[in-house]
């Protein structure tokens, strides 16, 4: 194992992510490993989580620094406490890395948008700041908690301050880029669209495993971390409509993924009487994920239409396409951009429309085959992560082209350690 203060390449990057640890956060891990393969010295700061408990480890050339997270925000007040804890832990670890391995560019991934003061401090010392704009925090807050109010206005202010500090922005789609330009005041040429998508060498197709069908003819699948805003309750109700309203029972649905809302959705399926039609796997390994998706017939994205979802790229859509799964989803702007003809788009926010879409595809095997071929080809020729690497590297080339050398600090000079 390389020590945290080992010498690193001339181009050094520090990535900060709070939402998930790496390598569990797939987008951030693909960014980090792509930069490392391109010759960058890459460090990452992230929280610990079950299965990712090492305070420091090096994987695939990426130095990972994790801090302990003593609590997880569920209420508004606990979110504030969590953010403050993460900010302090991240600031201390960034100082430790600066005094050891070093970094020239700081990349901060949202949510949340609380790290702009840290970015401002490091910019004073000559670092460049790239804002990795993953999500629309103000819109997500409105979906989860309703309305804007004081916290909504505060989130807009934090977002604006983050954009203001950023030398460059990388973001996930054109809808997000328009927000960076319109709401964030960035120049279009300083915003790079780096779409999220699976790496072609991460997934693999397997022979279908009939055991997932639980004796039924058709297998439906949902993939993703289950949060309150993801609309998985819509899918549970669509399952009930299939079985009870349309009297179609020859199917089973597998819900793949964990997340804070997963226990509630599992209980909800029992409450409305569809537990026998549903399997909740929790988090699974990549291999098991691939085996489940290789066994499915139809994939569902139940994200309801709102200001957040309509402008967001859902990773699950693109991952479904790797496996050639025809998709049923609500009619969302960025869903159409991602999936094209690989999806059947139904009237937004109506569970009966989701159920009808499933029945329509079950009754049309020729269309399912066409959607399968289209989706697999689109993923492999346009949407896989490999096609996002050039704009990512272009953004970093621009950052380093305008890099201002920072003062040299001797290694081993008593760097502050964060609580690990």
Buried (B, 14 or more C-beta within 10 A) or exposed (E): EEEBBEEBEEBBBBBBBBBBBBBBBBBBBBBBBBBBEBEBBBBBBBBBBEEBEEBBBBBEBBBBBBBEBEEEBEEEEEBBEBBEBBBEBBBBBBBBBBBBBBBBBBBBBBBBBBBBEBBEBBBEEEBBBBBBBBBBBBBBBBBEBEEBEEBBEBBBEBBBBBBBBBBBBBBBBBBBBBBBBEBBEBEEEBBBBBBBBBBBEBBEEBEBEEEBBBEBEBBBBBBBBBBBBBBBBBBBBBBBBBBEEEEBEEBBBBBBBBBEBBEBBBEBBEEEEBBEBBBBBEBBEEEBBBBBBBBBBBBBBBBBBBEBBBBBBBBBBBBBBBBBBBBBBBBBBBBEBBBBBBBBBBEBBBBBBBBBBBBBBBEBEEBBEBBBEBBBEBBBEBBBBBBBBEBBBBBBEBBBEEBEEBEEEEEEEEBEEBEB
